[in-house]
Amino acid sequence: MSINHFCLFFILLVFSAGCATVSINYDYDPDVTFSDYKTFNWMPHPNLTKRQALVLNRVKTAVKRELRSKG
């Protein structure tokens, strides 16, 4: 195996290992009936950078769109 193939293999291995470490955590009360809720609101997020504010606004817009489509 040439050094170019080895380098390419190593780079792909590093990138694939980085993607494998993503984990998602969530927490909710299983005794709550969420169908009883008809409204929602957002908590304020002080001290956001411009980039964080942009991402937050995109998430808020997507969530609002989905929740409104469900009634």
Buried (B, 14 or more C-beta within 10 A) or exposed (E): EEEEEEEEEEEEEEEEEEEEEEEEEEEEEEEEEEEEEEEEEEEEEEEEEEEEEEEEEEEEEEEEEEEEEEE
